[in-house]
Amino acid sequence: MVLNASVRPVRRAVIVAVGSELLTPHKVDTNSLFLTERLNTEGVVVQYKAVVGDDPAQLADLVREAIPRADLIVLTGGLGATDDDVTRDTVAALFKLDLEEDASVVAHIRKRFETRGMEMPEINRRQALVPRGAVVLRNPRGTAPGLLLDRDDVTCVLLPGPPRELRPMFEEVCAVHLGARWTGTRIYRQVLTIAGRTETYVEELTQPLYSQWLAREPVVTTTVLSTLGQIELHLATQGVEPSVAESVLAQATGELSLVLGRSLVSVDGASLEETVGRLLRRAGQRVAVAESCTGGLIASRLTDVPGSSSYLEAAWVTYGNDAKVSNLGVDPALLASHGAVSEEVAESMAVHAKRLAVADYGIGVTGIAGPGGGTEEKPVGTVCVALAGPEGAVRVRTFRFPGERDRVKFQASQVALDMLRRALLPRA
């Protein structure tokens, strides 16, 4: 059965993730990210998302509150066969619908068990209970079918929790059951990444542009997201014609590029390591890395990008002083006079890495990630980063990074990669 296409259009949605495990630090709700992106593609604004445990009363309250706020409510999880799978029963009770066993669903579940040489437990018959009048969404990848109900001026879609089951099922919902109800006004987004600047600095530079964009048609809205060592600017606009929306976003991106200058990493959401890889590949150049406090994180981030063998020549993790001397060739006198955490040693690490690898660039990083090891002169978070480039050019800086050990390490890797990125940019 397909929903009547003449019913109301879908403009607003609410997403509810069901499962007590999602309220622990061990399980993260990733389905709502996929659903939000997919709904935005169809021009549907997600009003809010909620996570609720396996509590029928709390789940019923959430759905009841969402009904006047949304045209579409998407519930994920809680469709299993055990007593703590409460979504199906709760929604049926809320809409005062009787549950009826669907023989075809029982047959599907039984066949899945048989193909694995097992007998279907009787408890799995619970998954074949369907609220009267609901559309059954077949699940070729699991035992729990999805359900679709159209009641009380709202459409409810119940989806299984595992992403490999949920995603293709929701695609079917979009194409078959809701396709005629999209408004045609899609939401278009563009993500710009910025490094080496604080959120307030970026806001000060870009704020004058925002009011201009709000006065245009179509309107461009902005969201500033500050992450560790990086700022993201999310641009969004709505429109029916892709060419118009893309042109408006391109114009806004161009205006931002002028004010952000060399701090702008990418205009397509590419990470810093991806951008560095693009620049190295374009220039036909290679880099070598010598790391101490970052423990190989810089090399790891570079090699996270497919094809990085074309530009990462070699990497060393020289954590101890002896390794810095024997593996890289750092002068013991430098270590003795300046200490391992010094600009002099970072520079020597970068220069020797570049020389040994016969690379175009060498990165050297040494510091104190903590929690111990700091002194009054060199507190925890002190990191020295050096970049040795072509024709003997060397740049070296000392930073004081706040936060715990993992945050210090990541920020150090971010700074090192950004120094390389800026060196690879064409000169104005």
Stockholm file with secondary structure:
# STOCKHOLM 1.0

chainA/1-428         MVLNASVRPVRRAVIVAVGSELLTPHKVDTNSLFLTERLNTEGVVVQYKAVVGDDPAQLADLVREAIPRADLIVLTGGLGATDDDVTRDTVAALFKLDLEEDASVVAHIRKRFETRGMEMPEINRRQALVPRGAVVLRNPRGTAPGLLLDRDDVTCVLLPGPPRELRPMFEEVCAVHLGARWTGTRIYRQVLTIAGRTETYVEELTQPLYSQWLAREPVVTTTVLSTLGQIELHLATQGVEPSVAESVLAQATGELSLVLGRSLVSVDGASLEETVGRLLRRAGQRVAVAESCTGGLIASRLTDVPGSSSYLEAAWVTYGNDAKVSNLGVDPALLASHGAVSEEVAESMAVHAKRLAVADYGIGVTGIAGPGGGTEEKPVGTVCVALAGPEGAVRVRTFRFPGERDRVKFQASQVALDMLRRALLPRA
#=GR chainA/1-428 SS CCCCTTSCCBCEEEEEEECGGGGSTTCCCCHHHHHHHHHHHTTCEEEEEEEECSCHHHHHHHHHHHGGGCSEEEEESCCSSSTTCCHHHHHHHHTTCCEEECHHHHHHHHHHHHHTTCCCCGGGGGGGEEETTCEEECCTTSSCCEEEEEETTEEEEEECSSHHHHHHHHHHIIIIISGGGBCSCEEEEEEEEECSSCHHHHHHHHHHHHHHHHTSSSCCEEEEEEETTEEEEEEEEEESCHHHHHHHHHHHHHHHHHHHGGGEEESSCCCHHHHHHHHHHHHTCCEEEEESTTTTHHHHHHHTSTTGGGTEEEEEECCSHHHIIIIICCCHHHHHHHCSSSHHHHHHHHHHHHHHHTCSEEEEEEECCSSSCCCSSSCTTEEEEEEECGGGCEEEEEEECCSSHHHHHHHHHHHHHHHHHHHHSCCC
#=GC SS_cons         CCCCTTSCCBCEEEEEEECGGGGSTTCCCCHHHHHHHHHHHTTCEEEEEEEECSCHHHHHHHHHHHGGGCSEEEEESCCSSSTTCCHHHHHHHHTTCCEEECHHHHHHHHHHHHHTTCCCCGGGGGGGEEETTCEEECCTTSSCCEEEEEETTEEEEEECSSHHHHHHHHHHIIIIISGGGBCSCEEEEEEEEECSSCHHHHHHHHHHHHHHHHTSSSCCEEEEEEETTEEEEEEEEEESCHHHHHHHHHHHHHHHHHHHGGGEEESSCCCHHHHHHHHHHHHTCCEEEEESTTTTHHHHHHHTSTTGGGTEEEEEECCSHHHIIIIICCCHHHHHHHCSSSHHHHHHHHHHHHHHHTCSEEEEEEECCSSSCCCSSSCTTEEEEEEECGGGCEEEEEEECCSSHHHHHHHHHHHHHHHHHHHHSCCC
//
